[in-house]
Amino acid sequence: NNNSNSDDGASYRQVAVKVLHPNFQESVQRDLLFIEIMADFLNSLPSEHLKMLNLPRAVEEFSVVLRDQSDLTIEAKNLRQFRTNFYKDSERNEEQSHIVFPQPVDGWVSSKVIVEDYVHNATPIAKFLYDSSEEGMKTRKELAGPLLRAFLKMVFMDNFIHGDLHPGNVLVKTVQVPVTPSLWQSLFSLAPSSDSSTTESEQSDETTTKHSIVFLDAGIAISLSPNDQKNLIDLFRAVIFNDGNRAGRLMVERAKHERCSQVEGCVDAFSEGIADIVSDFHDRRKEGLTLGAVRIGVLLSRVLDLCRIHGVEIDPAMASVVISTLVLEGLGRSLSPDLDLLHFAKPFVLGRGKV
């Protein structure tokens, strides 16, 4: 916490205050009512394709997201959940982490106001995208790693995903921290030496630059249904092991609503379609699955299109995950297009990833 003492002995804490626009909630309710009426009307038309879109359900999901945005107690709750997921309620983990979620101030949160810790020494990540110097490119690559790993952890390990990760909601915190000696250096320093006091003094003064990713505006958080999360994990496993046919069949089996199994040859066609998409990405491993070479968001979009064509319904929340992936992937590509996506994704898909 950023606690300090004033001249009169009183402690104070620097905070950020977010206030909802006075008419925001009323405007949201009015707009959502209009959208719901249109969705019900379109769903009533005699069109099988429109019915498969399940527009009323999609609007219902969207309404929940937008209403959550109009209640800042939800944002505070999401921030606390993200902090628990990433720090495990440990101050030591928080200090060592390269990911920052601001802490809401207890007792200072309402539906229209949220007070949270002010993040010092932080600048928008967009500013780093314009630095193409040798040092700048090194920093950009350094930032892309924790950014990508944090998102993969949200998706594959926590099933609790920040749904509004555009560059304006991502900052970079830069601080100087003491250099931590390696185990070998620590053991070596225990050896008797005539100038050991000088060595210890020099070590204590040595610092290094630490860059951390700061995530703001956590009002939108997405969680997939258990079946859809399994489908997503299976899809990425399929890319790793080139087994798209099996992933496609599992998606049909797990779908809440589908008409594919009622049409002769449809399950085979759908599974082969997933296999083709997976093979396309898997074959690129020879060139390297770097952020500059592949588009995971495009892969997910193609899968959603295939589901629509063959009548395999997917939870509308999956579309939100696709959008978040597209935005985050684009940001990661701008930072460091040479990062190997599979290298980062594989541990998280297999349940062993670490941020």
C-alpha positions in Angstrom: 0.0 0.0 0.0 1.2 3.5 -0.7 1.0 4.7 2.8 3.0 7.8 3.8 3.1 10.1 6.8 2.4 13.8 6.8 4.1 16.4 8.9 1.4 16.2 11.6 1.9 12.4 11.9 -1.3 11.4 10.1 -0.9 8.6 7.5 -2.4 9.0 4.0 -2.7 6.8 0.9 -2.6 7.8 -2.7 -5.6 6.5 -4.6 -7.4 6.6 -7.9 -11.1 7.4 -7.9 -13.5 6.2 -10.7 -17.0 7.7 -10.8 -19.8 6.5 -13.0 -21.6 9.0 -15.2 -24.8 10.1 -13.5 -27.1 8.9 -16.4 -25.1 5.9 -17.4 -27.3 3.2 -15.8 -30.5 4.7 -17.2 -29.0 4.9 -20.7 -27.9 1.3 -20.6 -31.3 0.1 -19.5 -33.0 2.0 -22.4 -30.5 0.7 -25.0 -30.7 -2.9 -23.8 -34.5 -2.9 -24.0 -34.4 -1.8 -27.6 -31.8 -4.5 -28.5 -33.9 -7.2 -26.7 -37.0 -6.3 -28.7 -35.0 -6.5 -32.0 -33.5 -9.8 -31.0 -36.9 -11.3 -30.1 -38.3 -10.1 -33.4 -35.5 -11.6 -35.5 -35.7 -14.9 -33.6 -39.4 -15.1 -34.4 -38.8 -15.1 -38.1 -39.0 -18.5 -39.9 -35.3 -18.8 -40.5 -33.2 -21.8 -39.2 -30.0 -19.8 -39.5 -31.3 -17.0 -37.4 -32.6 -19.4 -34.8 -29.2 -21.1 -34.6 -27.6 -17.7 -33.8 -29.9 -17.7 -30.7 -30.0 -13.9 -30.6 -32.1 -13.6 -27.4 -29.5 -15.6 -25.5 -26.6 -13.6 -27.0 -28.4 -10.4 -26.0 -28.9 -11.8 -22.5 -25.2 -12.5 -22.2 -24.3 -9.1 -23.5 -26.8 -7.5 -21.2 -25.2 -9.1 -18.2 -21.8 -7.8 -19.3 -23.1 -4.3 -19.8 -25.0 -4.2 -16.6 -21.9 -5.3 -14.7 -20.1 -2.4 -16.3 -22.7 -0.1 -14.7 -22.1 -1.4 -11.2 -18.7 -0.6 -9.9 -19.0 -3.1 -7.0 -18.7 -5.8 -9.7 -15.5 -4.2 -10.9 -14.1 -4.3 -7.3 -15.2 -7.9 -6.9 -13.4 -8.8 -10.2 -10.2 -7.0 -9.2 -10.2 -8.9 -5.9 -10.7 -12.2 -7.8 -7.9 -11.4 -10.2 -5.6 -10.5 -7.3 -6.4 -13.8 -5.6 -5.8 -15.8 -8.8 -2.4 -14.2 -9.4 -1.1 -13.6 -5.9 -2.9 -16.3 -3.9 -3.4 -13.7 -1.2 0.3 -13.5 -0.6 2.1 -10.1 -0.3 5.4 -11.8 -1.2 3.8 -13.2 -4.4 2.5 -9.7 -5.2 5.9 -8.1 -4.8 7.6 -10.7 -7.0 4.9 -10.7 -9.7 5.3 -8.9 -13.0 1.5 -8.5 -13.2 -0.3 -5.7 -11.3 -4.0 -5.4 -10.5 -4.9 -2.4 -8.4 -6.3 -3.1 -5.0 -9.8 -1.7 -4.2 -10.0 0.2 -0.9 -12.3 -1.6 1.6 -15.2 0.6 2.6 -14.8 2.9 -0.3 -16.7 1.1 -3.0 -20.3 1.6 -4.1 -22.3 0.9 -7.3 -21.3 4.4 -8.7 -17.8 5.0 -7.1 -14.7 2.8 -6.7 -11.6 3.9 -4.9 -8.4 1.8 -5.5 -4.7 2.1 -5.0 -2.9 4.5 -7.4 -0.3 2.7 -9.4 2.9 4.8 -9.4 5.5 5.0 -12.2 3.1 3.6 -14.8 2.7 4.7 -18.4 0.4 3.4 -21.2 1.8 0.4 -23.0 1.1 2.1 -26.3 4.1 4.4 -25.7 6.5 1.5 -25.8 5.2 0.5 -29.2 6.9 3.5 -30.9 10.4 2.8 -29.5 12.2 0.8 -32.2 15.7 1.4 -30.8 17.8 -1.7 -29.8 17.0 -1.0 -26.1 13.4 -0.3 -27.0 13.0 -3.6 -28.8 14.6 -5.5 -25.9 12.0 -3.9 -23.5 9.1 -4.7 -25.9 10.1 -8.3 -26.0 10.5 -8.3 -22.2 6.9 -7.0 -21.9 5.3 -9.3 -24.4 6.2 -12.4 -22.3 4.3 -11.7 -19.1 1.5 -10.1 -21.0 0.9 -13.2 -23.1 1.4 -15.6 -20.1 -1.0 -13.6 -18.0 -3.7 -13.9 -20.6 -3.1 -17.6 -21.1 -3.3 -18.2 -17.4 -6.7 -16.3 -17.3 -8.0 -18.5 -20.2 -6.7 -21.9 -19.5 -6.0 -22.1 -15.7 -8.4 -19.7 -14.0 -11.3 -19.5 -16.5 -11.6 -15.9 -15.4 -10.7 -13.6 -18.3 -10.3 -9.8 -18.4 -12.8 -9.0 -21.2 -11.6 -5.4 -22.0 -7.9 -5.6 -22.7 -7.4 -2.9 -25.3 -4.2 -0.9 -25.0 -5.8 1.9 -23.0 -6.4 -0.5 -20.1 -2.9 -1.8 -20.0 0.0 0.1 -18.4 3.6 -0.6 -17.8 5.0 0.1 -14.3 8.8 0.7 -14.2 10.7 0.6 -11.0 14.3 0.0 -9.8 14.6 -3.1 -7.6 17.7 -4.6 -5.8 19.5 -7.3 -7.7 18.8 -10.7 -6.1 22.0 -12.8 -6.0 21.9 -16.3 -7.4 22.2 -19.3 -5.1 25.9 -19.7 -6.2 26.6 -16.1 -5.4 24.9 -16.4 -2.1 27.0 -19.5 -1.2 30.1 -17.8 -2.5 29.5 -14.7 -0.3 29.5 -16.9 2.8 33.1 -17.7 2.3 35.5 -15.6 4.5 37.0 -12.6 2.8 38.9 -9.6 4.0 36.8 -7.2 2.0 33.5 -9.0 2.6 31.9 -5.8 4.0 32.7 -3.9 0.9 31.3 -6.7 -1.3 28.0 -6.8 0.7 27.7 -3.0 0.5 28.2 -3.1 -3.3 25.7 -5.9 -3.7 23.1 -4.1 -1.6 23.4 -1.0 -3.8 23.1 -2.9 -7.1 19.7 -2.5 -8.8 18.0 -3.5 -12.0 14.9 -2.3 -13.9 11.7 -4.2 -13.4 8.8 -3.8 -15.8 5.4 -4.9 -14.7 2.1 -5.2 -16.7 -0.8 -3.3 -15.1 -4.4 -4.3 -15.9 -7.1 -1.7 -15.4 -10.9 -1.5 -15.8 -11.8 -5.0 -14.8 -15.6 -4.4 -15.1 -15.9 -7.1 -17.8 -14.7 -10.6 -16.7 -15.6 -13.7 -18.8 -16.0 -17.2 -17.6 -16.8 -20.0 -20.0 -19.1 -22.9 -19.2 -17.3 -26.1 -18.2 -18.0 -27.7 -21.6 -16.8 -24.7 -23.6 -13.6 -24.4 -21.6 -13.0 -28.1 -22.3 -13.6 -27.4 -26.0 -11.2 -24.5 -26.0 -8.5 -26.6 -24.3 -9.1 -29.5 -26.6 -8.8 -27.2 -29.6 -5.4 -25.9 -28.5 -4.3 -29.5 -27.6 -5.4 -30.4 -31.2 -3.1 -27.7 -32.6 -0.2 -29.0 -30.5 -0.8 -32.7 -31.3 -2.5 -32.3 -34.7 -5.7 -34.1 -33.8 -8.5 -31.8 -34.9 -10.9 -34.6 -35.9 -11.3 -35.7 -32.3 -11.7 -32.2 -31.0 -14.5 -31.6 -33.5 -16.4 -34.7 -32.4 -16.1 -33.8 -28.8 -17.5 -30.3 -29.5 -20.6 -31.9 -31.1 -21.0 -34.3 -28.1 -20.7 -31.5 -25.6 -22.9 -28.9 -27.3 -26.1 -27.9 -25.4 -28.0 -27.4 -28.6 -27.0 -28.9 -32.0 -28.7 -30.2 -35.1 -25.5 -31.6 -36.7 -26.0 -35.1 -35.3 -29.5 -35.3 -36.9 -28.1 -34.7 -40.4 -26.4 -37.6 -42.2 -22.7 -37.0 -42.6 -22.7 -33.6 -40.7 -20.6 -34.8 -37.7 -18.0 -36.1 -40.1 -18.0 -32.9 -42.2 -17.8 -30.7 -39.0 -15.0 -32.8 -37.6 -13.1 -32.8 -40.8 -13.5 -29.0 -41.0 -12.0 -28.6 -37.5 -9.2 -31.0 -38.6 -8.5 -28.9 -41.6 -8.3 -25.7 -39.6 -6.0 -27.4 -37.0 -3.8 -28.9 -39.7 -3.4 -25.5 -41.3 -2.0 -24.1 -38.1 -0.1 -27.2 -37.1 1.8 -27.3 -40.5 3.1 -23.8 -39.8 5.2 -25.2 -37.0 7.9 -25.8 -39.5 8.1 -22.0 -40.0 7.6 -21.3 -36.3 4.3 -20.4 -34.6 5.4 -16.8 -33.9 2.9 -14.0 -33.2 4.0 -12.5 -36.6 3.2 -15.7 -38.5 0.0 -17.0 -37.0 -3.4 -15.6 -35.9 -4.9 -17.6 -33.1 -7.9 -15.2 -33.1 -8.5 -16.0 -36.7 -8.4 -19.8 -35.8 -11.0 -19.3 -33.2 -13.1 -17.1 -35.6 -13.0 -19.9 -38.2 -14.1 -22.4 -35.6 -17.1 -20.2 -34.7 -18.0 -19.9 -38.4 -17.9 -23.7 -38.8 -20.2 -24.1 -35.7 -22.7 -21.7 -37.2 -22.7 -23.5 -40.6 -23.1 -26.9 -39.1 -25.5 -26.0 -36.4 -23.3 -26.6 -33.3 -24.1 -24.0 -30.7 -21.4 -22.4 -28.7 -21.8 -20.3 -25.6 -21.9 -16.6 -26.6 -19.2 -16.0 -24.0 -16.9 -17.8 -26.4 -17.3 -14.9 -28.8 -16.1 -12.6 -26.1 -13.1 -14.7 -25.6 -12.4 -14.6 -29.3 -12.6 -10.8 -29.3 -10.3 -10.6 -26.3 -7.8 -13.0 -27.9 -7.8 -10.9 -31.1 -7.1 -7.7 -29.2 -4.5 -9.2 -26.9 -2.8 -11.1 -29.7 -2.6 -7.9 -31.8 -1.0 -6.1 -28.9 1.5 -8.9 -28.3 2.4 -8.9 -32.0 3.1 -5.2 -31.9 5.4 -5.7 -29.0 7.3 -8.7 -30.3 6.3 -10.5 -33.5 9.1 -13.1 -33.1 7.7 -14.7 -29.9 6.9 -18.4 -30.3 3.2 -18.7 -29.4 3.3 -22.4 -29.0 6.2 -22.2 -26.6 4.1 -19.9 -24.4 0.8 -21.7 -24.8 1.8 -25.3 -24.3 2.4 -25.3 -20.5 -0.9 -23.5 -19.9 -2.9 -25.9 -22.2 -1.4 -28.8 -20.4 -2.1 -27.2 -17.0 1.4 -26.4 -15.9 1.9 -22.8 -16.9 3.4 -20.1 -14.7 3.3 -16.3 -15.0 
